[in-house]
Amino acid sequence: MKFELAVTVREQAGKGAARQFRRSGQVPAVLYGQGECVLLTVNPDELVKILKSHAGSSALLALTVNGAKTKPNRNALIRDYQVDPITGSLLHADLFEISMDKPIRVKVPVHVVGAVPAGVKEGGVLHHHARELHIECLPAVLPDQIEVDASSLGISQGLHLKDLVKLEGVRFLDDADQMIVSIAAPISDAKLEALLTAGAGGPVETEVAGKGKEAGEGAEPGKAGAAAAAGEAKSGDKKEAPKADKKDAKK
């Protein structure tokens, strides 16, 4: 799916200018690719809507560049973005210009579809092994997501990448034997209790083991010294024995 987004060329750069743009309701952005780097501003609300869509950061953007001297209409992908760690508001965005007639390599999200898997109905647990997949395709056929139907899976069954339905014009770049989703067997109450008990005793055992290792490491020099002393004693005995033999021989 293609999203339309209006951006504006800016001249100012730097932290001070970025703060001014944010106060005015805009967010600084940069458009890379095609042999140039263009400074832009973008409406954060519009870009956030795209990021929150099912396409997410792999969305294909049809840019209208206001104030551009050349190429007012461009196509791009969201390369990266930054958000405020406290407020969660968008701070900056990096866009990457693409050509519609050249293949691109992107990561797209994996979405499980279909009815509740048979194994889950029997008490199993659905595991997501891959949340996104790396693909190569032309921008025109870029999928918003990779749909995986796990409804037929039973307990201890799974789907690998090679089991997925092939998409026309899309080439998967990940390992064909990579597991995408699987249904794990339910854990019995006895096993769960054993795991919880082991988990409760884990830190104590780890600490004791750590101290033991530390003590062992501290004792190593002593052992080495003792071994060296023993070796010297033995070597000394060997050296003294010939001398004693020589004295006996002289006598």
C-alpha positions in Angstrom: 0.0 0.0 0.0 1.2 3.5 -0.9 0.8 6.4 1.6 0.7 10.0 0.5 2.8 12.4 2.6 3.4 16.1 2.1 6.8 17.4 3.2 8.5 20.9 3.0 12.1 21.8 2.1 13.9 23.6 4.9 17.1 25.7 4.9 17.9 25.8 8.6 19.8 23.0 10.3 21.0 22.3 13.8 19.5 21.7 17.2 18.2 25.3 17.6 16.4 25.1 14.3 15.0 21.7 15.1 13.5 23.0 18.4 11.9 25.9 16.6 10.3 23.5 14.0 8.9 21.3 16.8 7.4 24.3 18.6 5.7 25.3 15.4 4.2 21.8 15.0 6.6 20.4 12.5 9.3 17.7 12.8 12.7 17.9 11.0 13.4 15.1 8.5 16.1 14.2 6.0 15.6 12.6 2.6 18.6 10.5 1.5 19.3 8.6 -1.8 19.5 9.2 -5.5 22.8 11.1 -5.0 21.5 13.9 -2.8 20.4 14.8 0.7 17.4 17.1 1.2 16.5 18.7 4.5 12.7 18.6 5.1 10.0 19.2 7.7 7.0 16.9 8.1 3.7 17.0 10.0 4.4 14.5 12.9 0.7 13.5 13.2 0.6 12.3 9.5 3.8 10.3 9.8 2.8 8.7 13.1 -0.5 7.6 11.5 1.6 5.8 8.8 3.9 4.3 11.4 0.9 2.9 13.4 -0.7 1.4 10.3 -0.3 -2.3 9.6 2.5 -1.5 7.1 4.5 0.3 9.9 8.0 1.4 9.1 8.0 -0.6 5.8 5.3 1.6 4.3 5.9 3.0 0.8 5.6 6.8 0.7 4.5 9.0 -2.2 6.1 12.3 -1.2 4.9 15.7 -2.3 7.9 18.0 -1.7 6.8 21.6 -1.3 9.5 24.1 -2.1 11.5 21.7 -4.2 13.3 23.2 -7.2 13.3 19.8 -9.0 11.4 16.6 -8.6 8.5 17.7 -6.5 7.0 14.2 -6.5 9.2 11.4 -5.1 8.9 7.9 -3.7 10.5 6.9 -0.4 10.7 4.5 2.5 11.0 5.3 6.2 14.6 4.6 7.0 14.7 5.5 10.7 12.9 7.7 13.2 13.4 9.0 16.7 10.9 9.5 19.5 11.1 11.2 22.9 11.7 8.5 25.5 9.4 10.3 28.0 6.5 11.7 26.0 6.7 9.3 23.0 6.4 12.2 20.6 8.2 12.0 17.2 11.4 14.0 17.1 13.1 13.3 13.8 12.7 11.1 10.7 15.1 9.8 8.0 13.6 8.9 4.7 15.2 7.0 1.8 14.3 7.9 -1.8 13.8 4.9 -4.1 13.3 4.2 -7.8 10.2 2.4 -8.7 12.0 0.3 -11.4 14.8 -1.0 -9.1 14.4 -3.9 -6.5 14.6 -2.9 -2.9 15.4 -5.0 0.2 13.3 -4.3 3.3 12.0 -6.1 6.4 8.2 -6.5 6.6 6.2 -7.7 9.6 4.7 -11.2 10.0 1.0 -11.3 10.8 -0.7 -14.6 11.8 -4.2 -14.9 10.2 -7.0 -17.5 10.2 -8.9 -19.2 12.9 -7.5 -20.3 16.3 -5.0 -23.0 15.7 -6.1 -26.6 16.5 -3.2 -27.1 18.8 -4.1 -24.0 20.8 -7.7 -25.3 21.3 -6.1 -28.5 22.7 -4.2 -26.4 25.3 -1.0 -25.7 23.3 0.8 -22.4 23.2 1.4 -20.4 19.9 5.0 -19.3 19.6 6.1 -16.5 17.2 9.7 -17.2 16.2 9.9 -14.5 13.5 8.2 -11.1 13.9 9.5 -9.8 10.5 11.1 -11.2 7.3 13.7 -9.8 5.0 12.5 -9.7 1.4 13.5 -8.3 -2.0 11.0 -7.0 -4.6 10.1 -4.0 -6.7 8.4 -1.1 -4.8 5.2 -1.6 -6.7 4.6 -5.1 -5.2 5.9 -4.4 -1.7 3.6 -6.2 0.7 2.5 -4.4 3.9 2.9 -7.6 5.8 3.5 -11.4 5.4 0.4 -13.3 6.3 0.8 -16.7 8.0 -2.1 -19.1 8.4 -1.5 -21.3 11.4 -5.1 -22.5 11.9 -4.2 -26.1 10.9 -1.3 -26.5 13.2 -1.5 -29.1 16.0 0.6 -29.5 19.1 4.3 -29.8 18.3 3.8 -28.6 14.8 5.1 -25.5 13.1 5.6 -23.6 9.9 9.0 -22.8 8.3 9.7 -20.1 5.8 9.7 -22.7 3.0 6.1 -23.6 3.9 4.7 -20.1 3.4 2.6 -19.2 0.3 4.8 -17.7 -2.4 4.1 -14.1 -3.3 4.5 -13.1 -6.9 7.5 -10.8 -7.4 8.7 -11.2 -3.8 11.9 -13.1 -2.9 12.5 -14.2 0.7 16.1 -13.5 1.8 16.0 -15.4 5.1 16.9 -19.1 5.6 14.2 -21.4 4.1 14.4 -23.6 7.2 13.7 -20.8 9.6 10.8 -21.5 11.9 8.1 -18.8 11.7 5.4 -20.1 14.1 4.9 -23.3 16.1 2.5 -24.8 18.7 4.2 -25.9 21.9 2.8 -28.6 24.1 1.1 -27.5 27.3 3.1 -27.6 30.5 1.8 -29.9 33.2 1.2 -28.6 36.7 4.0 -30.8 38.1 6.5 -29.5 35.5 5.4 -25.9 36.1 5.8 -26.3 39.9 9.3 -27.9 39.3 10.3 -24.9 37.1 9.0 -22.4 39.6 10.9 -24.2 42.4 14.1 -24.3 40.3 13.6 -20.6 39.5 13.3 -19.7 43.1 16.5 -21.5 44.0 18.4 -20.3 40.9 19.9 -17.1 42.3 21.2 -18.8 45.4 22.8 -21.5 43.4 24.2 -19.1 41.0 25.7 -16.9 43.8 27.2 -19.9 45.5 28.6 -21.2 42.2 30.0 -17.7 41.6 31.6 -17.6 45.0 33.0 -21.0 44.5 34.5 -20.0 41.2 35.9 -16.8 42.7 37.4 -18.8 45.5 38.8 -21.3 43.1 40.3 -18.5 41.0 41.8 -17.1 44.2 43.1 -20.5 45.2 44.7 -21.1 41.8 47.9 -19.0 42.5 48.3 -20.9 45.7 47.9 -24.2 43.9 50.3 -23.0 41.2 52.8 -21.9 43.9 52.4 -25.3 45.7 52.9 -27.1 42.4 55.9 -25.0 41.6 57.4 -25.6 45.0 56.8 -29.3 44.7 58.3 -29.2 41.3 61.3 -27.4 42.6 61.7 -29.8 45.4 61.6 -32.7 43.1 64.0 -31.1 40.7 66.2 -30.2 43.7 66.1 -33.8 44.8 67.1 -34.9 41.3 70.0 -32.4 41.3 71.2 -33.4 44.7 71.1 -37.1 44.0 73.9 -36.9 41.3 76.0 -34.8 43.6 75.7 -37.3 46.3 76.6 -40.0 43.9 79.7 -38.0 42.9 80.8 -37.6 46.5 80.3 -41.3 47.1 82.3 -42.0 44.0 85.2 -39.8 45.2 85.1 -41.5 48.6 
